[in-house]
């Protein structure tokens, strides 16, 4: 069994502030809140065997924060986590990763894709009902490599994880 954590990037610069949407970074507030969430996850003793991230700047910055706080030592960019990415590409990667013995995996990406991926992992179809807030997390336990068999165990908006409040 593997626990997969789908984590949305933190608060980023508004659309249109960069010519290339892929280059929008986290805002100062987004960086601060993402660090608080990551610190809280560390306090809860979460540990990821690996972090995969969308190559877009805001997601990569979020993944770098997770790594810097000590939630994982392994970080890899994964193109399928970019907006519009195909979950089948990730499933192929996941099937090859399973023999490594990993038990916990973080995927850092974007909405609505993360919500849709969660629905596919749990129900085998998208309903466009699950929303992952910025710096929010959905946790799903996978016991097979088939879509539609995951078990939701965590759906947490960042406000419940922010420290210092």
C-alpha positions in Angstrom: 0.0 0.0 0.0 1.1 3.5 -0.8 -0.1 6.8 0.6 -0.2 9.4 -2.1 -0.5 13.1 -1.1 -1.7 15.4 -3.9 -0.5 18.9 -2.9 -1.4 22.1 -4.7 1.2 24.8 -5.1 1.0 27.8 -2.8 -0.4 31.2 -3.6 1.2 32.5 -6.8 1.4 35.8 -8.6 -1.9 36.7 -10.4 -2.4 35.5 -14.0 -1.1 38.0 -16.5 1.7 39.3 -14.3 4.1 37.2 -16.4 4.0 36.8 -20.1 4.5 33.1 -19.7 2.0 31.6 -17.2 4.5 28.8 -16.5 6.8 31.3 -14.9 4.5 32.7 -12.3 6.2 32.4 -8.9 4.9 32.1 -5.4 4.1 35.4 -3.8 5.7 36.4 -0.6 2.5 35.4 1.2 2.4 32.1 -0.8 6.0 31.3 0.2 5.3 32.1 3.9 2.1 30.1 4.1 3.6 27.1 2.2 6.5 27.1 4.6 4.0 27.1 7.6 2.1 24.2 6.0 5.3 22.3 5.3 6.5 22.8 8.9 3.2 21.6 10.3 3.4 18.5 8.1 6.9 17.8 9.5 5.5 18.3 13.1 2.8 15.7 12.2 5.8 13.4 11.3 4.9 13.1 7.6 7.8 11.8 5.5 7.7 11.3 1.8 9.9 8.7 0.1 9.8 10.9 -3.0 8.3 14.2 -4.2 7.2 14.6 -7.8 6.5 18.1 -9.0 5.1 19.9 -12.0 7.9 21.8 -13.8 6.0 25.1 -13.5 7.8 27.6 -11.2 5.1 27.9 -8.5 4.9 24.1 -8.1 8.6 23.6 -8.2 9.0 26.3 -5.5 6.4 24.6 -3.4 8.2 21.2 -3.8 11.5 22.8 -2.9 10.0 24.1 0.3 8.7 20.6 1.2 12.2 19.2 0.6 13.9 22.0 2.5 11.7 21.4 5.6 12.9 17.8 5.5 9.8 16.0 4.3 11.8 14.2 1.6 15.4 14.0 0.3 14.2 13.0 -3.2 12.7 15.5 -5.6 12.0 15.1 -9.3 10.2 17.2 -11.9 7.5 15.2 -13.6 5.9 16.8 -16.8 2.6 15.0 -16.4 1.9 17.1 -13.3 1.8 20.3 -15.4 -1.7 21.6 -16.2 -3.4 19.2 -18.6 -1.1 16.3 -17.8 -2.1 12.7 -18.3 -2.6 10.5 -15.2 -1.8 7.5 -17.3 1.8 8.8 -17.6 2.0 8.9 -13.8 0.4 5.5 -13.4 3.1 4.0 -15.6 5.8 5.8 -13.5 4.1 4.6 -10.3 4.0 1.0 -11.4 7.8 1.1 -12.0 8.3 3.0 -8.7 6.5 0.5 -6.5 9.2 -2.2 -6.5 11.5 0.4 -4.8 9.5 -0.2 -1.6 8.3 3.3 -1.2 5.3 3.8 1.1 4.6 7.6 0.8 4.7 9.8 -2.3 3.9 13.5 -2.7 2.7 14.9 -6.0 2.8 18.7 -6.3 0.7 20.2 -9.0 -2.3 22.3 -10.0 -6.1 22.6 -9.8 -8.3 21.3 -11.4 -5.9 18.5 -12.4 -5.1 17.3 -8.8 -8.8 17.2 -7.9 -9.5 15.3 -11.1 -6.6 12.9 -10.5 -7.9 12.3 -7.0 -11.4 11.4 -8.3 -9.9 9.1 -10.9 -7.8 7.3 -8.2 -10.8 7.0 -5.9 -13.8 6.6 -8.2 -12.3 5.8 -11.6 -14.0 8.8 -13.1 -13.9 12.6 -12.8 -16.8 14.4 -11.2 -15.1 17.7 -11.0 -16.2 17.9 -7.3 -12.9 17.8 -5.4 -11.1 21.1 -5.0 -7.6 21.3 -3.7 -7.0 24.8 -2.2 -3.6 26.5 -2.7 -1.1 24.6 -0.4 -3.9 22.2 0.4 -3.6 18.4 0.4 -5.6 15.3 -0.5 -4.3 12.0 0.8 -5.2 8.7 -0.9 -4.2 5.2 0.0 -3.5 3.0 -3.1 -3.6 -0.7 -2.6 -3.6 -1.6 -6.4 -2.3 0.0 -9.6 -5.8 0.4 -11.0 -7.8 3.6 -11.1 -10.9 3.7 -9.0 -9.7 1.7 -6.0 -8.0 4.4 -3.9 -9.2 5.3 -0.4 -9.5 8.9 0.6 -8.0 9.5 4.1 -7.1 13.2 4.1 -8.7 16.3 2.5 -7.2 19.3 4.2 -7.3 23.0 3.3 -4.2 24.9 4.4 -6.1 26.9 7.1 -6.2 23.8 9.2 -2.4 23.3 8.9 -1.1 26.8 9.2 1.1 27.3 12.3 1.2 30.4 14.4 -2.5 31.1 14.3 
